[in-house]
Amino acid sequence: MIRPLQSRPPCNTSRRVYHHFEMSSQFEEELRDLLRDFSAAVELQRFADPAKKPPIRPLLDKLDAVAARAPSDIHPRLRHYLEQKSYEKARLFLDGWESENQRGNCGRG
């Protein structure tokens, strides 16, 4: 089972829904790790000294490259998040926190 990140406690544990699927591929494992790195870098951007902020652009470029080679059999919702560059939603999905995702402006998820 995929465990949620320790740094994000649930607001209401009764709403938490875990996915019951195995990581289907090395692709999803690589994507999850990269999304976690990206999320951590974004968090550091918010609080770090301006001179010590980590670069975000290389992580975005790598995420775009990984998303572009997504296999055809990934979950449709994950594919949607990647196509829309909703990387935080994709991370929550892969970490089993799908219930924490808010509806986006596209109206589909």
N, CA, C and O atoms as a MOPAC input file, in Angstrom:
PM7 MOZYME 1SCF
protein

 N      0.83700 1    -1.17800 1     0.00000 1
 C      0.00000 1     0.00000 1     0.00000 1
 C      0.87800 1     1.23500 1     0.00000 1
 O      1.92800 1     1.25500 1     0.64200 1
 N      0.46400 1     2.24300 1    -0.70100 1
 C      1.18400 1     3.49900 1    -0.78200 1
 C      0.85900 1     4.29600 1     0.47400 1
 O     -0.31100 1     4.45200 1     0.82500 1
 N      1.88200 1     4.80000 1     1.15100 1
 C      1.67600 1     5.57200 1     2.36300 1
 C      1.72200 1     7.06100 1     2.04700 1
 O      2.48800 1     7.49100 1     1.18400 1
 N      0.90000 1     7.85500 1     2.74700 1
 C      0.95400 1     9.29600 1     2.53200 1
 C      2.24000 1     9.87300 1     3.09800 1
 O      2.89600 1     9.26500 1     3.94400 1
 N      2.58500 1    11.06100 1     2.61300 1
 C      3.76100 1    11.74400 1     3.13300 1
 C      3.56700 1    12.06300 1     4.60700 1
 O      2.47000 1    12.42400 1     5.03100 1
 N      4.62800 1    11.93100 1     5.38200 1
 C      4.56400 1    12.22800 1     6.80100 1
 C      4.35000 1    13.71400 1     7.04400 1
 O      3.74700 1    14.09000 1     8.04900 1
 N      4.82700 1    14.55800 1     6.15400 1
 C      4.75900 1    15.99500 1     6.37700 1
 C      3.37300 1    16.57700 1     6.11500 1
 O      3.15000 1    17.75900 1     6.37900 1
 N      2.45200 1    15.79200 1     5.61100 1
 C      1.11500 1    16.31700 1     5.31700 1
 C      0.06900 1    15.53500 1     6.11900 1
 O     -0.49100 1    14.55800 1     5.62200 1
 N     -0.19000 1    15.96200 1     7.35100 1
 C     -1.20800 1    15.26500 1     8.12700 1
 C     -2.58500 1    15.53400 1     7.54600 1
 O     -2.83600 1    16.62500 1     7.03300 1
 N     -3.46000 1    14.57800 1     7.61600 1
 C     -4.79800 1    14.77700 1     7.06900 1
 C     -5.59100 1    15.77300 1     7.90800 1
 O     -5.44000 1    15.83200 1     9.12800 1
 N     -6.42600 1    16.54500 1     7.24800 1
 C     -7.29600 1    17.47200 1     7.96100 1
 C     -8.38900 1    16.69500 1     8.68200 1
 O     -8.76700 1    17.03000 1     9.80400 1
 N     -8.87700 1    15.68300 1     8.04300 1
 C     -9.94300 1    14.86800 1     8.60500 1
 C     -9.70100 1    13.44100 1     8.15000 1
 O     -9.93600 1    13.11700 1     6.98600 1
 N     -9.23900 1    12.59200 1     9.03800 1
 C     -8.84300 1    11.23900 1     8.63500 1
 C    -10.01400 1    10.41800 1     8.13400 1
 O     -9.80800 1     9.44300 1     7.41100 1
 N    -11.24100 1    10.78000 1     8.49700 1
 C    -12.37900 1    10.02000 1     8.00700 1
 C    -12.59000 1    10.22800 1     6.51600 1
 O    -13.22300 1     9.40000 1     5.86100 1
 N    -12.06300 1    11.33800 1     5.96100 1
 C    -12.18000 1    11.61100 1     4.52200 1
 C    -11.07800 1    10.97000 1     3.70900 1
 O    -11.18800 1    10.87100 1     2.48700 1
 N    -10.01200 1    10.53200 1     4.37000 1
 C     -8.85100 1    10.02400 1     3.63900 1
 C     -9.21300 1     8.72500 1     2.93000 1
 O     -9.77800 1     7.81100 1     3.53100 1
 N     -8.88300 1     8.65700 1     1.66000 1
 C     -9.13900 1     7.46600 1     0.85900 1
 C     -7.82300 1     7.03500 1     0.24100 1
 O     -7.15300 1     7.82200 1    -0.42800 1
 N     -7.46200 1     5.80000 1     0.46400 1
 C     -6.23800 1     5.26900 1    -0.11500 1
 C     -6.56500 1     4.51600 1    -1.39600 1
 O     -7.60400 1     3.86500 1    -1.51200 1
 N     -5.66600 1     4.62100 1    -2.33400 1
 C     -5.78500 1     3.80700 1    -3.54500 1
 C     -5.34400 1     2.40000 1    -3.18600 1
 O     -4.39800 1     2.21200 1    -2.42100 1
 N     -6.02100 1     1.43300 1    -3.73100 1
 C     -5.63700 1     0.04900 1    -3.48900 1
 C     -5.08300 1    -0.52600 1    -4.78200 1
 O     -5.64600 1    -1.45900 1    -5.35300 1
 N     -3.99500 1     0.03200 1    -5.22500 1
 C     -3.32900 1    -0.50000 1    -6.40100 1
 C     -1.84100 1    -0.54700 1    -6.12100 1
 O     -1.30500 1     0.25700 1    -5.35800 1
 N     -1.20600 1    -1.48100 1    -6.73700 1
 C      0.24200 1    -1.58900 1    -6.62000 1
 C      0.86200 1    -0.58000 1    -7.57500 1
 O      0.27600 1    -0.23900 1    -8.60300 1
 N      2.03300 1    -0.11500 1    -7.23100 1
 C      2.74700 1     0.71800 1    -8.19300 1
 C      2.92700 1    -0.14200 1    -9.43600 1
 O      3.59400 1    -1.17600 1    -9.39400 1
 N      2.33700 1     0.28500 1   -10.53000 1
 C      2.29000 1    -0.58400 1   -11.69200 1
 C      3.58400 1    -0.61300 1   -12.48200 1
 O      3.77900 1    -1.47100 1   -13.34300 1
 N      4.45800 1     0.31900 1   -12.18900 1
 C      5.64700 1     0.34000 1   -13.01300 1
 C      6.75000 1     1.15700 1   -12.37600 1
 O      6.54000 1     1.89700 1   -11.41500 1
 N      7.91200 1     0.99700 1   -12.93600 1
 C      9.04100 1     1.82500 1   -12.53300 1
 C      8.72600 1     3.28900 1   -12.85700 1
 O      9.17900 1     4.19500 1   -12.15700 1
 N      7.96000 1     3.51300 1   -13.90500 1
 C      7.55900 1     4.87300 1   -14.27100 1
 C      6.85500 1     5.56900 1   -13.10900 1
 O      7.20100 1     6.70000 1   -12.76600 1
 N      5.87200 1     4.90700 1   -12.50000 1
 C      5.12600 1     5.52900 1   -11.41500 1
 C      5.99900 1     5.75900 1   -10.18800 1
 O      5.84000 1     6.76200 1    -9.49200 1
 N      6.90600 1     4.85100 1    -9.92200 1
 C      7.82800 1     5.04300 1    -8.79700 1
 C      8.74700 1     6.24400 1    -9.04900 1
 O      8.95800 1     7.07400 1    -8.16500 1
 N      9.28800 1     6.32200 1   -10.26400 1
 C     10.15100 1     7.45300 1   -10.61600 1
 C      9.37300 1     8.76000 1   -10.54900 1
 O      9.87200 1     9.75400 1   -10.02200 1
 N      8.16600 1     8.76200 1   -11.07500 1
 C      7.32500 1     9.95500 1   -11.06900 1
 C      7.01200 1    10.37800 1    -9.63500 1
 O      7.12200 1    11.55700 1    -9.29800 1
 N      6.62800 1     9.43300 1    -8.80000 1
 C      6.30500 1     9.76000 1    -7.40800 1
 C      7.50400 1    10.40100 1    -6.70100 1
 O      7.35700 1    11.40900 1    -6.01100 1
 N      8.68100 1     9.81300 1    -6.87700 1
 C      9.88400 1    10.36400 1    -6.23700 1
 C     10.19000 1    11.77300 1    -6.74700 1
 O     10.53500 1    12.66000 1    -5.96600 1
 N     10.06200 1    11.97100 1    -8.05300 1
 C     10.31000 1    13.28800 1    -8.64400 1
 C      9.27600 1    14.30800 1    -8.16500 1
 O      9.62200 1    15.45800 1    -7.89200 1
 N      8.02300 1    13.90000 1    -8.06300 1
 C      6.97600 1    14.79600 1    -7.57500 1
 C      7.21400 1    15.18400 1    -6.12200 1
 O      6.95500 1    16.32300 1    -5.73400 1
 N      7.69900 1    14.26200 1    -5.33000 1
 C      8.02700 1    14.57200 1    -3.93700 1
 C      9.18100 1    15.56700 1    -3.86900 1
 O      9.15600 1    16.50300 1    -3.06900 1
 N     10.19600 1    15.36100 1    -4.71400 1
 C     11.31900 1    16.31800 1    -4.76400 1
 C     10.82500 1    17.70800 1    -5.16100 1
 O     11.23300 1    18.71300 1    -4.57900 1
 N      9.95100 1    17.75100 1    -6.14800 1
 C      9.40800 1    19.02200 1    -6.61500 1
 C      8.60700 1    19.70400 1    -5.51100 1
 O      8.75700 1    20.90400 1    -5.28100 1
 N      7.76400 1    18.94500 1    -4.83500 1
 C      6.96200 1    19.50200 1    -3.75700 1
 C      7.84100 1    20.06700 1    -2.64000 1
 O      7.55200 1    21.13400 1    -2.09800 1
 N      8.90600 1    19.35600 1    -2.30000 1
 C      9.83700 1    19.82700 1    -1.26500 1
 C     10.54700 1    21.10600 1    -1.72100 1
 O     10.73600 1    22.02700 1    -0.92700 1
 N     10.93800 1    21.16300 1    -2.98900 1
 C     11.62400 1    22.35200 1    -3.51200 1
 C     10.69100 1    23.55900 1    -3.51000 1
 O     11.11200 1    24.67200 1    -3.19600 1
 N      9.42900 1    23.34000 1    -3.86000 1
 C      8.45600 1    24.43300 1    -3.85000 1
 C      8.26700 1    24.93300 1    -2.42200 1
 O      8.19300 1    26.14000 1    -2.19100 1
 N      8.18900 1    24.02200 1    -1.47500 1
 C      8.04900 1    24.42500 1    -0.07100 1
 C      9.25300 1    25.24100 1     0.38100 1
 O      9.10300 1    26.23200 1     1.09600 1
 N     10.44300 1    24.82600 1    -0.03300 1
 C     11.64500 1    25.58900 1     0.31400 1
 C     11.62900 1    26.97900 1    -0.32000 1
 O     12.11100 1    27.94100 1     0.27900 1
 N     11.08200 1    27.08400 1    -1.51500 1
 C     10.98600 1    28.38400 1    -2.18300 1
 C     10.18700 1    29.36700 1    -1.33200 1
 O     10.49300 1    30.55900 1    -1.29400 1
 N      9.18100 1    28.86600 1    -0.66200 1
 C      8.31000 1    29.73600 1     0.12300 1
 C      9.00700 1    30.29900 1     1.34900 1
 O      8.70900 1    31.41800 1     1.76500 1
 N      9.94100 1    29.53800 1     1.94300 1
 C     10.49100 1    29.92600 1     3.23400 1
 C     11.99000 1    30.18400 1     3.25300 1
 O     12.52100 1    30.69900 1     4.23700 1
 N     12.66500 1    29.83600 1     2.18700 1
 C     14.12700 1    29.95600 1     2.17800 1
 C     14.57500 1    31.39900 1     1.98700 1
 O     13.85100 1    32.23900 1     1.45200 1
 N     15.77100 1    31.64900 1     2.43400 1
 C     16.44000 1    32.92800 1     2.18400 1
 C     16.53200 1    33.07900 1     0.66500 1
 O     16.92100 1    32.12800 1    -0.01300 1
 N     16.19100 1    34.22900 1     0.11600 1
 C     16.21500 1    34.40200 1    -1.34200 1
 C     17.52700 1    33.97100 1    -2.00100 1
 O     17.52100 1    33.50200 1    -3.13900 1
 N     18.63100 1    34.12300 1    -1.30700 1
 C     19.91700 1    33.73100 1    -1.88000 1
 C     20.12100 1    32.21900 1    -1.87300 1
 O     21.01800 1    31.71600 1    -2.55000 1
 N     19.30300 1    31.48700 1    -1.11700 1
 C     19.49800 1    30.04000 1    -0.97000 1
 C     18.35400 1    29.21400 1    -1.54200 1
 O     18.26900 1    28.01400 1    -1.28200 1
 N     17.48800 1    29.83100 1    -2.30400 1
 C     16.35100 1    29.10100 1    -2.86200 1
 C     16.82200 1    28.07900 1    -3.88800 1
 O     17.66500 1    28.38800 1    -4.73000 1
 N     16.28000 1    26.85500 1    -3.82500 1
 C     16.66400 1    25.84700 1    -4.81800 1
 C     16.04100 1    26.16800 1    -6.17600 1
 O     14.95100 1    26.73500 1    -6.23700 1
 N     16.71500 1    25.81500 1    -7.24800 1
 C     16.15200 1    26.08000 1    -8.57900 1
 C     14.96900 1    25.14400 1    -8.86000 1
 O     15.04500 1    23.94300 1    -8.59900 1
 N     13.91200 1    25.68500 1    -9.37800 1
 C     12.70500 1    24.91900 1    -9.69100 1
 C     12.67700 1    24.48800 1   -11.15700 1
 O     12.17700 1    23.41200 1   -11.48300 1
 N     13.21500 1    25.33100 1   -12.03600 1
 C     13.13600 1    25.06100 1   -13.48200 1
 C     13.67200 1    23.68400 1   -13.87800 1
 O     13.02100 1    23.00300 1   -14.67000 1
 N     14.83800 1    23.23400 1   -13.36100 1
 C     15.31700 1    21.90000 1   -13.75400 1
 C     14.34900 1    20.77800 1   -13.35500 1
 O     14.19000 1    19.79800 1   -14.08200 1
 N     13.70900 1    20.93500 1   -12.19700 1
 C     12.73400 1    19.92200 1   -11.78100 1
 C     11.50100 1    19.94400 1   -12.68300 1
 O     10.96700 1    18.89100 1   -13.03100 1
 N     11.05000 1    21.13800 1   -13.06100 1
 C      9.91300 1    21.23000 1   -13.98000 1
 C     10.23700 1    20.60700 1   -15.33600 1
 O      9.41300 1    19.90000 1   -15.91700 1
 N     11.43300 1    20.87200 1   -15.82800 1
 C     11.84300 1    20.28200 1   -17.11100 1
 C     11.87700 1    18.76400 1   -17.02400 1
 O     11.44400 1    18.07400 1   -17.94700 1
 N     12.39100 1    18.24400 1   -15.91400 1
 C     12.45600 1    16.79100 1   -15.74100 1
 C     11.05100 1    16.19700 1   -15.60800 1
 O     10.76700 1    15.13800 1   -16.16700 1
 N     10.17000 1    16.88500 1   -14.86500 1
 C      8.78800 1    16.42100 1   -14.75100 1
 C      8.10400 1    16.38200 1   -16.11500 1
 O      7.41100 1    15.41900 1   -16.44200 1
 N      8.30400 1    17.43200 1   -16.90400 1
 C      7.71700 1    17.45900 1   -18.25100 1
 C      8.22800 1    16.29900 1   -19.09500 1
 O      7.46000 1    15.67400 1   -19.82700 1
 N      9.51800 1    16.01200 1   -18.99400 1
 C     10.10200 1    14.91200 1   -19.77800 1
 C      9.55300 1    13.56400 1   -19.32800 1
 O      9.23100 1    12.71300 1   -20.15700 1
 N      9.44900 1    13.37200 1   -18.02400 1
 C      8.91900 1    12.10300 1   -17.50200 1
 C      7.44100 1    11.96500 1   -17.88300 1
 O      7.01000 1    10.89200 1   -18.30300 1
 N      6.67300 1    13.03200 1   -17.74000 1
 C      5.24900 1    12.99300 1   -18.08600 1
 C      5.04600 1    12.69600 1   -19.57400 1
 O      4.09000 1    12.01700 1   -19.94800 1
 N      5.92800 1    13.19500 1   -20.40500 1
 C      5.81000 1    12.97700 1   -21.85100 1
 C      5.99200 1    11.51600 1   -22.23600 1
 O      5.51900 1    11.08700 1   -23.28900 1
 N      6.66700 1    10.75900 1   -21.40000 1
 C      6.86200 1     9.33600 1   -21.72500 1
 C      5.98900 1     8.42100 1   -20.87100 1
 O      6.31600 1     7.25400 1   -20.65700 1
 N      4.88100 1     8.96500 1   -20.38800 1
 C      3.94100 1     8.17100 1   -19.59000 1
 C      3.40400 1     7.01400 1   -20.42000 1
 O      3.00000 1     7.20800 1   -21.56600 1
 N      3.39500 1     5.81900 1   -19.85500 1
 C      2.84800 1     4.67700 1   -20.59600 1
 C      1.33900 1     4.81700 1   -20.79100 1
 O      0.67600 1     5.54500 1   -20.05200 1
 N      0.81800 1     4.13400 1   -21.76500 1
 C     -0.59800 1     4.26300 1   -22.10500 1
 C     -1.52000 1     3.65400 1   -21.05100 1
 O     -2.71300 1     3.95700 1   -21.03200 1
 N     -0.99000 1     2.80100 1   -20.17800 1
 C     -1.85700 1     2.11100 1   -19.22500 1
 C     -1.91400 1     2.75700 1   -17.83900 1
 O     -2.38400 1     2.12200 1   -16.89500 1
 N     -1.44900 1     4.00400 1   -17.69100 1
 C     -1.54600 1     4.63200 1   -16.37600 1
 C     -2.99500 1     5.01300 1   -16.09800 1
 O     -3.80700 1     5.11600 1   -17.01800 1
 N     -3.30500 1     5.21800 1   -14.84500 1
 C     -4.66200 1     5.56900 1   -14.44100 1
 C     -5.09500 1     6.84400 1   -15.16900 1
 O     -4.31400 1     7.79100 1   -15.26600 1
 N     -6.32300 1     6.88000 1   -15.67700 1
 C     -6.78800 1     8.06300 1   -16.41700 1
 C     -6.70500 1     9.35800 1   -15.61900 1
 O     -6.40800 1    10.40900 1   -16.18700 1
 N     -6.96000 1     9.30300 1   -14.32600 1
 C     -6.88700 1    10.52500 1   -13.52200 1
 C     -5.44800 1    11.01500 1   -13.41900 1
 O     -5.19100 1    12.21600 1   -13.49300 1
 N     -4.50600 1    10.07900 1   -13.24700 1
 C     -3.09600 1    10.45900 1   -13.19800 1
 C     -2.68200 1    11.07000 1   -14.53100 1
 O     -1.98000 1    12.08100 1   -14.56200 1
 N     -3.11000 1    10.46600 1   -15.62000 1
 C     -2.80600 1    11.02300 1   -16.95000 1
 C     -3.35100 1    12.44800 1   -17.06500 1
 O     -2.66400 1    13.33500 1   -17.57100 1
 N     -4.57300 1    12.67000 1   -16.60100 1
 C     -5.17700 1    14.00400 1   -16.63800 1
 C     -4.33400 1    15.00400 1   -15.85100 1
 O     -4.05800 1    16.10000 1   -16.33900 1
 N     -3.92700 1    14.63800 1   -14.64800 1
 C     -3.12000 1    15.54800 1   -13.83000 1
 C     -1.80600 1    15.89300 1   -14.52000 1
 O     -1.36300 1    17.04100 1   -14.47600 1
 N     -1.18600 1    14.90700 1   -15.15300 1
 C      0.08000 1    15.17100 1   -15.83700 1
 C     -0.12700 1    16.06100 1   -17.06100 1
 O      0.65800 1    16.97800 1   -17.30400 1
 N     -1.17700 1    15.79400 1   -17.82600 1
 C     -1.44500 1    16.61700 1   -19.01000 1
 C     -1.73900 1    18.06500 1   -18.63200 1
 O     -1.38200 1    18.98700 1   -19.36600 1
 N     -2.38700 1    18.26300 1   -17.49000 1
 C     -2.72400 1    19.61400 1   -17.03400 1
 C     -1.61200 1    20.25500 1   -16.20700 1
 O     -1.73900 1    21.39300 1   -15.75400 1
 N     -0.51100 1    19.50600 1   -16.01500 1
 C      0.62200 1    19.95400 1   -15.19200 1
 C      0.18800 1    20.24300 1   -13.75600 1
 O      0.71100 1    21.14600 1   -13.10200 1
 N     -0.77600 1    19.46000 1   -13.28400 1
 C     -1.24400 1    19.54300 1   -11.90000 1
 C     -0.38100 1    18.60400 1   -11.07000 1
 O     -0.83100 1    17.54900 1   -10.62300 1
 N      0.86100 1    19.00900 1   -10.87700 1
 C      1.84300 1    18.10700 1   -10.27800 1
 C      1.56800 1    17.82500 1    -8.80300 1
 O      1.85600 1    16.72500 1    -8.33100 1
 N      1.02900 1    18.77000 1    -8.07900 1
 C      0.69000 1    18.50800 1    -6.67700 1
 C     -0.45100 1    17.49300 1    -6.60000 1
 O     -0.43700 1    16.60900 1    -5.74400 1
 N     -1.43400 1    17.61500 1    -7.48800 1
 C     -2.52600 1    16.64200 1    -7.51700 1
 C     -2.01500 1    15.25900 1    -7.90300 1
 O     -2.46700 1    14.25400 1    -7.35400 1
 N     -1.08500 1    15.20400 1    -8.83400 1
 C     -0.50600 1    13.91300 1    -9.22100 1
 C      0.22700 1    13.28300 1    -8.04400 1
 O      0.13800 1    12.07500 1    -7.82800 1
 N      0.96000 1    14.10900 1    -7.27600 1
 C      1.68000 1    13.58200 1    -6.10800 1
 C      0.69700 1    13.05200 1    -5.07100 1
 O      0.88700 1    11.96100 1    -4.53300 1
 N     -0.34700 1    13.81600 1    -4.79200 1
 C     -1.34300 1    13.36400 1    -3.83100 1
 C     -1.99800 1    12.06500 1    -4.29300 1
 O     -2.23800 1    11.16500 1    -3.48800 1
 N     -2.28500 1    11.97300 1    -5.58600 1
 C     -2.87900 1    10.76000 1    -6.14800 1
 C     -1.96600 1     9.55400 1    -5.91600 1
 O     -2.42100 1     8.51500 1    -5.43900 1
 N     -0.68600 1     9.68900 1    -6.25200 1
 C      0.24500 1     8.57500 1    -6.11700 1
 C      0.54200 1     8.23400 1    -4.66000 1
 O      0.88400 1     7.09300 1    -4.34600 1
 N      0.41400 1     9.21300 1    -3.77600 1
 C      0.65400 1     8.96200 1    -2.34800 1
 C     -0.59500 1     8.48500 1    -1.61500 1
 O     -0.55600 1     8.27300 1    -0.40300 1
 N     -1.70700 1     8.31400 1    -2.33800 1
 C     -2.91800 1     7.80300 1    -1.72300 1
 C     -3.76500 1     8.85100 1    -1.03900 1
 O     -4.60300 1     8.51500 1    -0.20200 1
 N     -3.56600 1    10.10800 1    -1.37300 1
 C     -4.31400 1    11.20800 1    -0.77100 1
 C     -5.28900 1    11.82600 1    -1.76900 1
 O     -5.52700 1    13.03300 1    -1.71900 1
 N     -5.84000 1    11.05500 1    -2.64600 1
 C     -6.72500 1    11.57300 1    -3.68600 1
 C     -7.87700 1    12.38400 1    -3.09500 1
 O     -8.31900 1    13.35600 1    -3.70700 1
 N     -8.36400 1    12.00500 1    -1.92900 1
 C     -9.48600 1    12.72100 1    -1.33100 1
 C     -9.12300 1    14.15300 1    -0.95300 1
 O    -10.01500 1    14.97300 1    -0.73100 1
 N     -7.82700 1    14.47000 1    -0.87400 1
 C     -7.38300 1    15.82400 1    -0.54800 1
 C     -7.34000 1    16.73300 1    -1.77600 1
 O     -7.17500 1    17.94600 1    -1.64200 1
 N     -7.48700 1    16.16000 1    -2.96400 1
 C     -7.43700 1    16.96500 1    -4.18700 1
 C     -8.71000 1    17.78500 1    -4.34000 1
 O     -9.82000 1    17.28300 1    -4.16100 1
 N     -8.52600 1    19.03900 1    -4.67000 1
 C     -9.64800 1    19.94300 1    -4.90300 1
 C     -9.96900 1    19.94800 1    -6.39000 1
 O     -9.08000 1    19.75600 1    -7.22000 1
 N    -11.22400 1    20.16600 1    -6.72900 1
 C    -11.59300 1    20.29000 1    -8.14200 1
 C    -10.89200 1    21.49400 1    -8.74000 1
 O    -10.80300 1    22.55100 1    -8.11500 1
 N    -10.39900 1    21.32300 1    -9.94900 1
 C     -9.69300 1    22.39400 1   -10.62900 1
 C    -10.61200 1    23.24100 1   -11.48400 1
 O    -11.82800 1    23.04800 1   -11.49600 1
 N    -10.02200 1    24.17000 1   -12.19000 1
 C    -10.79200 1    25.05800 1   -13.06000 1
 C    -11.31600 1    24.36400 1   -14.30200 1
 O    -12.24500 1    24.84600 1   -14.95000 1
 N    -10.71100 1    23.22000 1   -14.63300 1
 C    -11.14700 1    22.52300 1   -15.84100 1
 C    -12.51300 1    21.85500 1   -15.63400 1
 O    -13.17500 1    21.48600 1   -16.60500 1
 N    -12.93600 1    21.69900 1   -14.37600 1
 C    -14.22700 1    21.10200 1   -14.10100 1
 C    -14.22900 1    19.59900 1   -14.09300 1
 O    -15.26300 1    18.98500 1   -13.82800 1
 N    -13.08100 1    18.98000 1   -14.38000 1
 C    -13.01700 1    17.51900 1   -14.43600 1
 C    -12.27800 1    16.93000 1   -13.25000 1
 O    -12.40000 1    15.72900 1   -13.01000 1
 N    -11.53800 1    17.68800 1   -12.51700 1
 C    -10.80500 1    17.10800 1   -11.39600 1
 C     -9.57800 1    17.83900 1   -11.21700 1
 O     -8.79500 1    17.52200 1   -10.32100 1

